[in-house]
Amino acid sequence: MGTSRMFRVFVVLGSAFMILLIIIYWDDVGVSHLYLHTPVSPGPKVPHVPVPPQPQTSRTPSFLSDIDAFVNQFLEPGTGEPTDPVPPDTSNQSDKAEERYVPRREWKIHLSPVAAELRERQEQRRKLLQEMCINDSVVFPGKNRSFDDIPNKELDHLIVDDRHGIIYCYVPKVACSNWKRIMIVLSESMLRDGVPQRDPLAIPRDLVHNSSMHFTFNKFWKRYGKFAKHLMKVKLKKYTKFLFVRDPFVRLISAYRNKFEIRNDDFYRRFGQVLLRRYANQPTPPASVDEAFGLGIHPSFSHFIQYLLDPQTEKDTPFNEHWRQVYRLCHPCQIQYDFVGHLETAEEDAEHLLRQLRVDNVVEFPTSHRNLTASSWEADWFSTVPVEARRELYKLYEPDFRLFGYNKPDWILNE
């Protein structure tokens, strides 16, 4: 009698433990941005093909494997370069089978293929990135670490759109404002009168860069706790990942023009005064940017380069995102990007990417009419920078040049 009673007690305790485990598991994994009520897919669904039952094995799956299997129910496999599906032959299928092929309203089906030139361009850029990541001649901090070893604070540039299965790594001074607008439109994170905003240019600039408008990998820890890193890797495997880059030296010129030649009180107080004290013999620089501009005082481009090369800079604080190297922002050797855009071919690349994501009928990339920094200006800007400093600067940004296929600017380095 005692044995029977003890057995019943064990059964009750075991059942309670399993229920508790399921509740914890669901709370950690099954809610929030996974959008479990709307399965994420990189494109329209195709008719389901039954998979033959697999022979059972004696291997007991790990807890993380169970999580992966659970999440995979809601995330369909992504494709780096998806092709438009061919409408199924329904001549011998029932009406019920035909109903399975119903794309969501925003998925656009293209009947014509992407231009061979554009496909080849992306293939070459992705291949170069992979080759440089295994090339021992390209050396930079963190190159050989695993994704698990990347600190959470270094993942704040990866913006996630779960509605369409997209991950965008934004690089400041590479049209990131407009791409952030695109991500807001696609994720429907901005409503006007209860209706999602569809016009990217109607999104105010202060909201574009407001962190609350974007769900980034950096926020996973608060939302998913101990499962955060595993869920990140699942999404990196399933979603379409992209970034845009530009010539590293031109990006630096653009950053200097935007942050030091234009009145920017925040950057003047954080960086401008430091540059003036260290390199412009200004022990007590003007207290405000208005006062400095009124006196005709501001850091020169040469001062800015000195600041980047000064070992004290990184000791004080890591590079600001506007001049931090792309390999430090986007981790291209740990994340296999499906699309690499260049600002130099921005219009073609943007059209190609939105088509690849099949959302080109939902949103268009805004055409910029601003005075963009051109590569032809490099000679003039670097004319005040000593040649030795230019060479040191190239070493600092050489990984970005080589990873993304930009030629070494010998005509600047060997004058």
N, C-alpha and C positions, 0 to 999 in steps of 0.2 A: 504493500500500500504506500509506504514511504517513497519507494522508487518511482511509482507512477506519479505521485504528487510532485516530486522533484522534477520529473520530466516535463510536466505541464508548466511548472514555473520557468524552466529553461526556454520552453516554446514561447511563452508570453514575453519574456525578456528579450529573446532573439527577435521576435516580431516588432517590438517597440524600438529596438535598436535599428532595424532595417528601415522603419518608417522615419525615424529621426535622420538617418543617413540620406534618405531620398529627399527630405525637406531641405536639408543643408545643401545637397547637391543641386537641387532645382533653384534655390535662392542664389547660389554662386554662378551658375552657368546658364540657366534657362530663362533669364529675364533681360530687361532693358534692351541694349542696342543690338541684340541678335535678331530682333524682329521675328520672333518665332511664328507669328500669325501670317507673315509674308515671306515665303522662302526667297533667299537671295540667289540670284543667278546671273552670270555674265552675259546671258542672252536668252532668247526664247527657248522654251522647253520643247524637246522633240519627243515623239512617242516613246513610251517606256518599252524597253526590250527586256523580257524576263531573263534573269540570270540563273543558270542551272545551280542547284544546291551544291555547296562545297562539302567535301568530306570533313567530318568533325575531327579535330585534333585534341590531343590530351593537354595542350598548352593552356594554362590559365592566364587570361589577359590581365594586364596590369590595370590599376585604377585610372591612370592617365589614358590608357588605350580605350577604356570605357568612355571617358570624357570625349575623346576624339570621335569615337563612333557615334556618340549622342549628338555632338555638334554637326557631324557630317550629314545627319538627317535633314538639316536645315540649310546647309551650304553646299551647293553643287560645285563640282570641279570647275576651276577656271581654266582658261586657255590664254597663253601669252599673246597669241596672234589669232583670234577667233575668225572663223570663216562663216559667212552667212549660210544658214541651213537651207537645204534643198527641200521644198515642200514634199511631204510624203506621198507615196502613191496610194491613194485611197480607193482604188477601183475594187479591191477585194476586202475592204475593211468595213467594219460596222460604223454606224453613226457615232456610237460611243467612243470608238477609237479615234475618230476625227476630232472629237471635242477636246482630246488631250492636247492638241496642238493649238493653243490659244495664247499668243504672246501678250504680255502686259502692255498697256496702252502706250508706254513710252519707248518700248523696244522697237527700233526701226529695222525693217528688213530691206537689205540692198540686193538688187538683182544683178548689178554689175560689180566686178571685182575691184579691189583697191589697185591703183596703178602700180605696175611692177617696180618702178623706180622708188616709190615710197616704201614698198615692202622690203626692197633690197637695202635701202638706207637704214631702216630699223634693224634689220638683220646684222648689218655691219657694226652698228653702234653697240648692240647687245653683245655681239661676239668680241669686240674690242674690250669691252668692260670685263668680260669673263677672262680674257687672255691676260689683261693687265693685273687682275687680282691674283693670278697664279705666277706672274712674272717676278722673279726675285730681284730684278733691277729696279722695280718700283717699290719703294719702301716708305712707309709712313706709320705713325703711331696707331695702334688698334687694328691694323690691317688683318692680322691673323687670328684675332679673337673670335669667339663664337657669338651668335646673337644673344645667347643667355648671359654673356659677360658684359653686354652693353648696359651701362647704368640707365635707370629709368629716365633721369633728367635729360639724357641725350636722345630721347625718342619723341620729343615734343614737336618735331617738325613733320611728323607722319599723321596726316589727317585722314580719317576713315569715313567713308560713306557706305553704310550697311544696306541702304535701299538698293544700290546698284552694284555693290561689290567692288568698290574702288578704294585704293589707298594712294594718296598724293603726298609726296615729300616736297614741301615748298622751300625754295631757295630765294631769299631776299635779293632784290635787284635783278630778278629774272622773270618779270611779268607775274610775280606771285600774287599781287593784288587782284588781278583779273582771274587767275586760276582759283583763288580763294572764293571769289564771287561765284564762279562756276560750281564749286563744291557746295556752297550755300544753297544755290538754286536746286541742285540735284538732291541734296539731303532734305530739302524742304524745311530747313531750320529757321527760316524767316517767313512769317505770315503777315499779310496785310488785309485787314477786314476778314480774317479767317481763311484767306486764300493764299497758298504758297506763292512767294515772289518768283516770277519767271524771267524778269529782265535783270541781267547781271548789273548793268550800269545804274539801275535804280537803287542798288544797295549802297547806303552811305559808307564813306571811307572809314569812319570811326568804328562801324560795325564789322567791316571786312576784316580788320585786324583784332577784333575783340575775341579773346580766347573762348568765351562762352558760346560763340557761334559755331565752334568746331569741336568735334570729338576726336581727340588725338590719342596716340598710344600712351602718352604720358599720363592720361587720365584712367588708364585701365586698372592701375593698382587700387585706386579708391573704389572702383566699381566691382572688380572681380577678385580682389584679394590674391590669395595664393595661386589661383588658376590663371592669373593675368598673362604671364609669359607664355603659357601653353596656348591660350586663346589667340594671342598675337601671332604665334607661329602658324596656327590653323588658318587665320585670315590671310597671312602672307602667302600661304600655299594656295588658297582658293581665289583670292581677289586679284584684280588687275592693278598692278602697281606702276606708277609713272612719276617722272620728275622732269624738270626743264633746267638746262644749264646754259652758260655763255662763256665766251673767252674770259679767263680769270683776270687778266690785267684790265680789260675793258670793264668788267664788273667792279673792280676797285675804283676806277675813275668815276663810274656812275655813283658808287656809294659816297665818294668824297664830294661830288657835285651836289648830291641830294642832302647830305647831312652837314656840310660845312660851308658851302657857298650860298646856301639858302638859310634864312633865319630859322633856326631850330633850337629853341631854348633848352630842351631836354638834352640834346646831343652836345650843345655848347657847355652846359654845366658838367655833364658826365665825361666828356672827352676833349672838347675844345680848349677848356682852361688848362687841362693837363698838357696838351700839346704846346700851348703857348708858354707855359712855365718851363717845360723841359727843353724845348728846341728853338724857341723864338725870343729868348732873353726877356721874358715877361714875368718877373717874379710875382707880381700882383696884377694879373689880367683883369680886365673889366668884369664887373659883377654879373652883368646880364648880356645876352646876345644883342639886344637893342643898343646898349651902350657901346659894345664892341664894334658893331657895324657902323654906328654913328661916327666912331673914330677911325673907321677904315681898317680895323684890326680883325684878322681871322687867320687860322692856321693855313699854311700853304700846302699844296699837294706834296711837296718834298718833306714837310714836317710830318704829314700823314704817313708817308713811307717809312720815315725814321721811327715813328711810333710802332708800326707793324714789325719792324726788324729788331726793336729793342727787347732784349730778354726780360726786362722788368715788366713789360706789358702783360705777358702771360702769367707772370708770378702774381701780379695784382689781381687779375681777373681774366677768364677765358675771352678770346676774341668775341666781339659783338657779332650777332648773326649776320649783319650786313656785309661783313668782310671775313667771316669764318669760312674756311675751306669747305667745299661741297662734300668731300669725303667724311668730314666731321659732322655734317648736318644730316646726311642721308644714308650713310653706311652702305655704299654700293658693293662692298665685298661680302657683306653678310645678308643683304637683301637682293634677290634676283629680280631686277626691274624688267617689266614687260615692255615698257615704252620709254625711250630716252629722247626728249625733245631738245632742240637747240633754239635759242632766241634768234639766232641768225636765219633760221628757216621757220620762224614762229607760226606764220599764217598757214603754211602747208602742213606743218606738224600738228597744229591745233585741229585743223579740219580732219586730218587722218586719225588723230586720237579720238575725237568725238564720234567719228564714224565707227571706229573699232569698238568703242564702248556702246554703240548703237543708241546714242542719245542726241544725235545731231538734229533731230526733229524737235527736241525739247529746248535746247539752248545753243546759242552761238557764242564763239569766243569774241569778246569785244575788240574791235580794231583800235589800236592806240594811235592817237594823233599828237602825242607829246614829243618833245625834242629828245629823242633817244641818243645816248652816247654811242658813237660809231667807232669801229676799230681803226679807221683811218686817222683818228685823232691821237692815237697812242704816241706817235713821234713828238708831237707838240707837248703833250702832258709830261712825258718822261724826259724832256730836254733839260729840266731843272734838277733831275735826279742823277747823282753820280753813277757812272757805269758800274762800279763795284756794288753799289746798293741795288741796282737793277738785277744784277746776277744773284745776289743774296735773296732778293724778293722772288726770283724765279724758282730757286730751290725751295722756298717756303710754299709755293703754289704748284710746284712741278707735278705732284700726284694728280691734281685736277686737270692739268694740261694733258697728261698722258692717258688718264682713265677715260676722258671724254673726247679724245681725238683732236685736240687743238695743237697746232704746230708750235714748236719752240720759236719764240720771236727773236731770232738771231740778229736781225737788223736793229733791234733795240739793245741787245745784250753785248754787241761787239763794236759799237761805235767808238 
